[in-house]
Amino acid sequence: MQLRKKTTLALAVALASTPVFAQVASSGFALEEVIVTAQKRQENLQDVPVSAQAFGAEALRVLGADSVTDLIFAAPSLNAGGLGGSQQQIGIRGIVDYSRNPGVDPRMGVYIDEIYQGQGYTADQPLLGIETVEILRGPQGTLFGKNTVSGAINLVTKAPTETTEGELALTYGNEGQARAQAYISGGLSSTVFASLALTYDQRGELYDNTFLNIETGDYDRSSGRAKVRWAPDDQLDVTLSLDYSERNSTDPTGVEAALPAFQTRANFEAADQTQFWGVGLKADYQLANGYQLVSITGYRDAEFSLTGDDDMTPAKIQTTNFDEFNEQFTQELRIQSPEDQDLTWLAGLYYYDSDRSTQRNVRFDEDLYNLLIPALAPFASALSGTGEVPSVLGHTSYAAFFHADWAISEQLSLTFGARYTSDEKEVDWTQTNYPDSPQTAAALQAATGLPLTQAPGALFGAVNSAYSDKRSENDFSPMVALNYQMNDSTLLYARYAGAAKSGGYNADFMTNGLEFFEYDQETVDSYELGLKTTALDDKLRVNLAAFEMRFDDYQVFQFLENSSGATSVELTNAGKVSVSGLEAEITWVPTDNLRFVANGTLIDAKYDEFENPGGGAPFSGNALPYAPDLKYFLAVQYRVPMSSGAVIFDVDYTYVDDQFTDPGNLVVDQIDSYDLLGARMAYVPMSEKWELALWGRNLGDTEYARSNNDNFLGTPRTFWGDPRLFGATFTYFLGN
């Protein structure tokens, strides 16, 4: 099997900074107005004092982006790592993590039509039926609430239309790639409108398992989204939305780094399934005096199941099984002032309630003793067994928020707001070991004094334990921005924002006691200077931002020493973190037939204070995981007009600097810098009824890792990205 490498899904030019990317067969390229809802109103992105990047429906289609993580190369401030699937890590501005267990909340908020997705494994949302993807960089605590300390991703789906429109698309490529997409929207009556979006996507096996003599590492995903809108008059607008997504994968949970790329020796095939669905109801009522009442009700249900061979070898040492379930209910009520005033504002109340549960276990088999603990090898069959960690968590949150824009003069304005949040959490957790032969384990324990009735977990410090508790916390998140409109096309702003990430519980496998089972919330203060300008007769757009974020009580996995002197690795509040940097998005359209894009992020993300009470080396001064110092995206797009239509050529280049995957910044945790090349060629007839595109990703077949670290045995492991991918996509447009 040929060695495999990673892809750039950033295929086409001009896609990263302009979400409204119109068909160009007849009209050519132009800078388009970018409409976002970052401040809960529809506004031109150039007028909003927030560092943000947006992708529209056409840009997503040309990129071939199926989910949020497909945007990480075209959006340099967005980064992802980890093992993919349910274990995906994703974040903004160098603050990348995931909620490994139900007691941990994510740092980046993901919203679908203003409804919060509460778990990290639901962050990689499918992008179907999408109007705009807004990547809001930096803390968004005032309008988007807790757990947005690094930023938020706001997915705005298409509103059902009065007239019939839509598109059908088929994709076929190498490595068993196939995708079918359909979207249709239209009126059911004079007051009722509906839309339906469906996607099925699959990719074949990428890994060679030389032990089982099979190929593995495929995935398939089925997703659907439906909306029904009722607009009986000019005052009332009600939309009911439903969505569903299921992803199945046999990607291994890491492979031995010493093996050639895309090879594994695991003794069984991994299985990773993620499933989530939701219902949302949004009602807008326009009062006669211009004020607007908004109600947003949401219910979300999510679960994942993961089975992996953590030792990665032919030996039968360890098997991990994770099952997690989450259901949540949210309700937001707000009132918004008319927009034709010097002081515009909105105020609201928010309620969130979730129930999470998990049933996870680790199975240790005989080779644990035969290969690693030879003194106990004669009793391997008796001491093999399973450690189980079931837990149930409840989380209730209440919030009140206010946001306003005050036009002090024609050029100077003040944006300000605040949010007060009260959280309540409770947990019921147990850890229990089941040796295969309890009788033999009891006899050996009596003879040796070792806690062998709690084998196999006790051999690693995971003794039988139980923990039940309740906790509460409050947070006040303010925001203020001073904005100076130099002229119609240039905005300068200075912004301060605060936010918090909830505290919680280490509801996972715990070793050496429960002294650090609970941890506190972390907080962040962010300072930002920004410039947004359009020049050269609306042919050049430049958006720049300089920022610094300061975190206190930063939550991170670290070595800890309990009162008995034993050391474990647990999530706790490590200390202080700072992230400073520069962000830039530049789009230049010198002619109707040529377009350039340059997007980049330069950051310095480090632990200012990070001591290990367990006696390990202090990490103060180390870089944060998945936070490359430099990341940029360059692209060019050229249009060749023809009498029958146009051919559009796209070429793009992505560079990602060195990065680490762990706070220790060890050599084994390092991902070397890499660069990726992509290209696309599309023909669009003058009628713009269809498009045929040929595309390629990672054309240089570059090898690079999505994750590097040690497994529990100290064996270096890696998780590879995609190899060179290429294919063709045919799209037919309805209603043109």
N, C-alpha and C positions, 0 to 999 in steps of 0.2 A: 504493500500500500504506500502511495506517495506521501511524503511528509506534509503535514498540514499547517496552515497558518491563519492569521486573523484578518478581519474585514473592516473596511470603512463603509458604513451605511450612509455616510455623507457623500452622495453620488453627484448631485447636481448643484450647479452654482446658484447663487442668489437665493438659496433656499433658507439660509440660516437666519437672516435678519428681516425678511419680508414675508409675512404669512399669506398675503393676498397675491398669489402668483398667477396672473391671468394667462389664458391661452394666447400664444404669441404668433400664431400662423399668419395672421393678417396685420396685426398692429405692432408687433415688436415689443421690446422691453421698455419698462418705465418704472420709476419708483412709485410704489402704491402706498396709500394711507393704511396704517396698521391700527386696527381697532382692538382694544383689550378691555377687560373688566377687572383689572388689578385693584381698583378702588371701588368695586361693586357697582360701577356705572360704566356704560360704554363710552370710551374716550380714545382719542388718538394717542398712541404710545409716545409720540414725541412731546406730548403735553403732560405726561405723568411723571412726577418726581420719584421714580423707582427704577433701579437697574433691572431691566427685564429683556428677555428675548422671546420672540413669538414665531410660531410656525402655523401657517394656515392649511386648509384642506388640500390645495393644489401643491403646496410645497411638500406635504407629507406623501402625497401620491407620487410625485417625481422622485423623492428620496427612497421610495419603497419602504418606508418606516411602518412597521406593524405594531410596535409597542414603544413605550417611553424610552427604554434603554437604547433603542435604535437611533436616538438623537444625540448620544453622548459625543460623537465626533464632530457634528456640525454645531454643537453648543458646548464650547470649551469649558464653561463653568460647571457643567453637569458631568459627573464622573460616576463610574460604576465599577464594581469588582466582585470578588467572592465567587461562589460556585454556581451562580445562575439559578434559574427556577425559584423554588421556595426559599433558597438561601442567598438570593441576590442582595448585594449591598449597593446602595445608591445614595447620592447626596449632591450638594451644591457648595461651591466655594471651599472645597477641601474638607468639608465636614460630612464624611461618608460613613454610614453604618447600616445596620438592619436589626430588627427586633427578633433576636434568636429565640426568645421564649416569651410566653404571654405576659410576663411581668415587666417587659421592656417596651417602651414606646419609641417610635421612629423620630428622627430629628428633622425630617423633611415632610411637610404635609402635602398630600395628593388629594385633589378635589375634582369631582365630576359634577359639573353644573352646580357648584357651590356645596356639594355634599362630601363630607370628609370620609376618606378611606383610612380606617383606623389601624391597619396592620402593615408592617413593612413588606410582607410577601405579596401584598396587593398593589404595591407601588408601580410595578411594571405593567401598567394598564394597556389593554389593546387600543389601538388608534383607528377606530372605525366610526363613521358617522360624525367625525370631528370637524368643527368649524375652525377652532384655534387651540393650539397648545401654548400656554403662557408659562414661561420659566421665570419666576419672580425670585431674584437673588437677594440674599440677606434676610434677616429676621422679619417675619410678617405677623407678629403677635397681635397687633391691634385689630386688624380686620379678619385674620384667618385663625387666630387662637393659639393655644398651646401646641407644642411639638412642631413649630415651624422656625426653629432657631437657625437653620441654615438657609431656609427659603421654602418656597411652595411651588408646586406645579398645578396649574389651574387648567383643567380640560373643559372646554366649552363645546358642547355638541351642537350640531346643526338644528335649527328650529324647523319644524315642518312647514312646507311652503303651500301657497294657494294653488299654484300651477304645478303640473307634473314635471319632475326633473330627477336625475339620478345618473348612475354609471354602473357598468358591468366590467370587470377586469379579470383576466386570466394570466397567470405567471407560471413559467416553467423554466427550471434551471438545472445546473449540474448538482451533484450530491443529493439527488432525489428531491430537490426543491419543487414544490407546487403550491399555488395559492389561487383561491377563487374568492372574489369579492363582489358584493352587490349592494347597491344603495338606491332606494327609490323614495320619493317624497311627493305629496300632492294633497289635494282637497278631497274630503269625503262628502262635504256639504258646504254651504256658504259660510258656516261658522266652525266647522270641525276639519282639522288637517292632521295628517299622520305621516310618519316616516319609518322606514325599516332598513337596518344595515346588518349584513351578514358577512362573515369571513371564515374561511377555513384555510389553514396554513400548515404545511408539513415540510420536514427536512429529513433526509436519510441519515444513516449511521456515519459518524466521523471517526470513531475509535476502533482500533483493532485489539481485541482481547486475545492475546497469544496463548493464554492458559486454557480458555474455553473454546478457542478456535472459532470465534464468532466476531461479527462486527456489531458495535453498540454505540449508543450516543445519539439516537434519533429523537425527534420531538414532533408533536402535532398539537394544534390549538384550534378550537372552535369558539367563536364569539358571535354575539348578537346584541343589537341595540334597537329598541323601538320607542317611539314617542307619539303621543296623541295630544294635540293642542286644541283647546276650545276658546274661541274669542267671540263671544256673543255680541259685544259692542265695543266702543272705543275705550271703555273704562276697565273692563275685566279681561284678563288673559290667564288661562289656567293650562298647565302642561303636566301630563303624566308621563313618566319615563321608566323604562325597564331595561336592564342589561344583564347579560350572562356571559361568562367566559370559563373555559376549562382547558388546561394545558397538561399534557402528559409527556414525560421525557425519560430516557434511559441514560442521560448524561451521567458519567461517574462522579462521585463526590470527591474529586481529586484523583490524580494518578501519580505514580512515582516519578519524581523529577529527573531521575537518572536514566529513565527509559527514553527512547526516541519520541519525538512529538506524536501525539495521538496514538500511543500504545498503552495498554494496561494489562495487568496480570491478576485482576480481581477474580475471586472464586465464584462470584455470581453477578448478575446484571442488576445495576441499580434501578430504582423506580421512584420517580418524583411526579406527584400529581398536585396541581393547584386548581382550585375551583372557587369562584365567587359570583354572586349575583346581587342585584339591588333594585329597589323601587324608590322613585322620587316623585314628589308632587310639589310643584311651584305655582303659587297664585300671586299675580300682580293686580292691584286695584288702584286705579288713578282717581283721586278725589277731584272734585270740581275746582278746588283752589290750587291745584297743581301738585299737591303732596301725593306721595305714592306709598302704599302699604304693600309689604312683601312677606309672604310666608313660604318657607322651604322645609318640607318634611321628608326625611329619608330613612330607609331601612336597608341595612347591608348584612349579608351573610357570606362568610368566607371560611375556607378550610384548606389544609394541605396535608399530604401524606408523603413521607420520604423514607426509603429504605436504602442504606448504603453500606458498602464494605470499607470501613474506616481504616483497616490495616493495609488495604490495597494489594494484597499478595495472595498467592495460591493457598497459603496457610489459613486455617479456620481459627482466627483469633477473636475478631470483634465484628458484630453486626449491629447497626444502629437503626432504630425505627422511631420516627417522629410522626405523631398525628396531632393536629391542632384545629380547633374550631372557634369561630368568633362570630357573634351577632351583635348588632348595634342599632340604636335608634337615635336620630338627631332631629332637633326642631329649632329653626331660627325664625324670629319675627323681627322685622325692622320697619322703620318709617324713614322716608327720604324726602328732603325738601325739594321744591322746584329748582330747576337748573339755571333759570334766568335771574339770579340774584347775586349780589356781591358776596354773600355768605351762603354757601351751600353745605348741607350737612346730612348725615344719616346717623341713626341710633338704633340699637337693637338688643335683643335678648337671645341667649343661646343655651340649649340643653343637649347633653350627650350622655348616653347610657349604654354600656357594653358589658357583655358576659363572655369570658374567654375560658376555654378549658383545653387541656392537653393530656394525652396519654402517650408518653414516650418511654422507651426502654432500650437498654443495651444488653446484648447477648454476648457473653464470653465463652468460647468453646475450648476444647482440650489443648489446642496448640498454644494457648496462652501459657499454660504450665509447661508443656513439652519443650517449648522454644525459649520462654522468657523466665520462668520460675521453676527450674529443674528440681529444686528441693521438694516441690509439691507434685511433680510429674506423676508419681505412682498413684496419686489420688485425683488425677485430672478429671476423670469422668464424674466423680462425686462432687467436686468443687466447681465444675462448670455450671453456668446458670445465667440468670437474668436479673438485672437491676431495673426497677420501674419507678418512674417519677410522675404520678398523676397530680394535676393541680387544677384548681378552679379560681378564677379571679373576676371580681366585679369592679367596675369603674363608673362613677357618676360625676359629671362636671356641669357647673352652672357658670354662665358668663354674661356680663353686660358690657357693651362697647359703644363708642362714639367716634365719629370721624368727620372732619370739616375742612373746607377750603375757603379762605377769606381773601378776596381780592382787595388788597390795601390800596393799590393804584392800578393803572393800566398795565404796568410792567411788573410790579412787585406783588407777590401773594404769599400767604402762609397756609401750610397744610399741617393739621395737627389732629391728634386723636389719642385714645387710650382704651384699654380693655382690662376689666377685673374678672378674674377667674377663681372659682373655688372648686377643688377636686376632692373626691372621697374614693378610696380604694380599699378593697379587702381581698384576702387570699386564704386559701385552704390547700396546703401542700403536704405531700408525704413522699418519702423515699424508702423503698423496701427492696431487699435482696432475696432471691429465691435460688439457693443451690440445688442442683439436680438431685442430690441425695442428702436431705437434712439430717438423717440419722448418722451417716458417716461424718458429715461436717461437725455435728455435735460431739462425736467421739474424738475427732481430731482436735477440736477446741479444748476439750477437757485435758488432752494429753500435752498440748503445746501452749495453751494460754492465748493463742491467737484468735481473733474474732471471726472464726471460719463459718459459724452459723449465718454470718452476714456476707459470705462470699457470693459472688465474686467482687461486688462493689467495694467491700471493706478493704480489699487489698490495695485500693487506690484512695482510701480515705472516705469513700462514699458509704458511710454506715447508715443503718436504719434510723430515720428521723421523721419528725412531723413539725409543721409550723402553721399556725393560724393567727391572723392579725388584721387590724384595720389601721389606716393612716389617712390623714387629711392635710391639705396644703393650699395656700392661696398665692396668687400672683397678680401683680399690677404691671402691665406692659404699655408704656407710653410711646408716642411717635410724634416728631415735629420736623417739618421741612420748610426751609425758606427758599422761595423760587423767584428767579429774576428772568423775565422774558425780554431778552435784549432786543429782539425784533420778531417778526412773524415766524421766522424759521429757526431761531436759536433760543434754547432754554438752558439756564444755569441753575443748579440747585445744590443745597447742603441739607443733609438729612441725618437725623438721629432716630434709632429705633431700638426698643428692648423687647425681649421675648424670653420664654422659659420652656424647658423640657421637663415633663413630670418625673418625679421620683417613683420608686416602685420596689419590686421584689425580684430576687434571683430565683425565680421559679423554674429551676433547671437542676441538673445533677450538681449536688453540693458535696465538696470534700472537706474533711477536717473541721466539722462544726458549722454552726449557723450564726456565728457572731456577726457576719457581714451580710446576712440574708437581705436586709433592707438597705436602701440607699436613698439619698435626698435628691430634690430637683436641682437642675443646673440652670443658670441664667446667662444671658448674653447682652452686651451693650454694643451697638453697631454705629459707626460713623461713616458717612459717605458723601463724596463730592461728585457731581455729575454734570456732563455737558451733552446736550442733544441738539444737533444742528443739521440743516439741509442747505446745500449751497450749489453753485454752478447751474443756476436755472433749474433747480429740482433734479439734477443729475447725480449729485453726490450726497450721501447721508452718512454722518459720523456720530456715533454714540459712544461716549467714554465715561468710565466711572472709576474712582479711586476710593478704596474702603479699608476700614480696620474693624475687626470684630474681636471683642474681649469676653472670654467665657470664664465663669467662676463656678466652682464645684462641678467641673466637667466630669461626665460619667464615662468610664472606660474600664475594660477588663484589665486587671493588674494582679500582681502577687501580693497576698495578704497573710499576715501571721496572726492567728487567734490567741486567746489567753493561755492555751496549753502549749504554745510554741510551734504548732503545726502550720504549714504553709499551703495555701490553695490559690487558685486563679478564679477571681470572681469580679462581677461588675460592681464598681463603687465610685465614689466621687474622688477623683485623683488629685485635682488641684486647679491650675489655671492654664488656659490655652489662648493664644492670640493668632489671628489670621489677618494678614494685610495683603493688598494686591491691587492690580489694575485690570480692567476689562474693557474690551473694545469691539465694536461691530462697525464695519465700514462697507458700504455698498456704493459702487460707482457704475453708472450707465452712460458711457460716453456717446453711444449711438443707439439707435433702435435695434441694432443687431449684435451688440456686444455688452457684456455685463461682467463686473468683477466683484468678488466678495472676499473680505479678510476679517476673520473673527479670532480673537485671542484672549487668553487669560494668563496673567503672571501673578503668582501668589507665593507667600511665605507663611506656611501653616505649621506651628510648632507648639510643643508643650513648654510653657514657661515654668510651671511647677508640677513635678510628677515624681514623688518619692514612693518607693516600695516598702511598706512596713514589714514585708516578709523577708527582707534581707537581700532582695535582688538589686541589681544595678539601678540607680535612679535614671529615669527617662527624661529628666528636664533638659530642654534644648533639642530633643529629638523631633523629627518631622511626624506629622499626623499620617495615618494610613490613607492610601489612595488619594494623595494630594500632590500631584506632580507640580513642580515649580513653574513649568511652562507648558502650555497646550494651545495649539492654534490650528485653524482651518482656513485654507486658501482655495478659491474656486474661480473658474472662468467659464462663461457660457457664450456660445457663438451661434447666431441664427443665420441660416442660408435661405433667403426667400426664393420660392419657385413659383411658376405659373399655377401649379396645382396645389400649392401649400407651402410648407417650410420644413427644413431639416434643422434640428437643434442639437448641437454638440455640447457636452458637459465634461469637464475634467476637474477633479478636486484632489487636494492633498491635505493630510492630517498629520500633525506631529504631536507626540506625547512624551514628555520628559520622564526621567527616572522617577520611581516612586516605591514606597514601602507598603506592605500589607499589614504591619503590626507595629505597635508603639516601640518595641525593642529595637527597630531599625537594624536587625541582623542581616548578614549577607543572604541567608536563606529566605528572608522575607522580601527581598528586593526584586522589583520588576524593572528590567532595563528599558531605556528609551526605545521608541520605535516610531516608524512613519508608515503611512498607508496611502495608497493611490487608488482612486476610483474613476470611472468614466461611464458616460451614457450617450447614446445617439438615438434620437426619436424623430419620426416623421409624423406630421400632423397635416391633414388636407385642409384646403381653404374653408371647407364647410365646418371644420372643427367637430365633426361627429365622432371621430375615432382617433386613436393614436397607437402606433406600434413603436416600442422602444426596445433597444438592445442595451444591456448594461453589464458592468463588471465591477466587482468589489475586491479590494486587496489584490490588485492586479500583479503586484510584485511578489505575491505569495509569502509575505513576511511572517515569520514565526514570532509570536509573543504570547505572554501568559496573561490571563485574567486574574489569576491569584497564585501566589507562592507562599508557602509556610511549612511548618512541621506538623505531622499528625501526632496523635497521642503517644506513639512509640518513638518519636523523635526522627522519623523518616521524612526527608524533604519531599513535598508533594506540590503539584501544580495543577492548574486547570487552564486548558488551552482555549483561545478564541477560535473563530471560524477560519477556514482556509480560504484560498482564492475561490470566489463564487462568481458565476456569470449566468445569464439567461435572457429571456425575452418576456415582455409584458404587452398584452393587447388590451386596450381600454376602449369601450364604446360608451358614448355620452348620450343620455336621454334628455330630451327637452330642448336641445340646442336648435 
